[in-house]
Amino acid sequence: MNLATEMVAGPLLGVLVGLGFDDLFDTKPLFLIIFFVVGSVGSLLRVYRVAKQSLDEQNAETENTIEEEERH
């Protein structure tokens, strides 16, 4: 999934779930706030993991290139 979509989908889903629970239990805005925060944190963690994985792959490629150049 696109990272921009990930950043929007988490909080949006959290808001929708929070509104649903708030309507069910008549607790506005308690669950809205809780699930918005949970969705936002989840999205940020997902983006962090994807960015870290991408950087790790780039570093591995760079190390392989340097090792190949040193052999020749």
N, C-alpha and C positions, 0 to 999 in steps of 0.2 A: 504494500500500500504506500502511496505517496506520503512523505513526511508532513506536508501541509494538511493533508486529509487526516492524518493521525492526530495532529495538534487540535483540529476542530472536532473530530469525532468523539474523543474521550470526554471533554467537558460537556458537549452537547448531549451525549448519551447519559452522562451523570445528571444533567438538568432534567431530562425527560423521566428518568427513573425516580429522581428525587421528587418531582412534581406528582408522579403517580403514587408514591408512598405518602406524600403529604395529603393528597386527596383521600387516600384510603384511611389514614389514621387521624386526619384533621389536625396536623401539626405544622402548618405553614409557618415559616420557611425552613424548619429544622432539617428535614431530609434533603431539601433542595441544596442547602449549603454543604451538607456532609458529602453528598454524591457529586456535587460540582468539584469539590476539593479532591475527592478520590479519583475522579475522571481526569482532572488536570494533572495530578501527580503521576497517574498511570501513563498519560500521554508523554509527559516529560521524561519519564524513565525509558519509555520505548524509543524516543528520539535519541536519548543518551546512548542506549545500547547499539542502535544502528550506526550512530556516528563513531562510537568506539570500535565497532567491528570494521567499519570502513577504514579507519586510521590504522588498525592492526594489519589489514590486508595490504594497505599501501606501504607500511613499514616492512612487511615481509617481502614484497616485490622489490623494494629498494635494496634490502639486504642481499637478496639473491642476485641482483644486477651487480652490486659491488663485488660479491664473491666471484662471479663469473669474470669480471674485468681483472681481478687480481690474479686469476689463474692464467690469463693470457699475457 
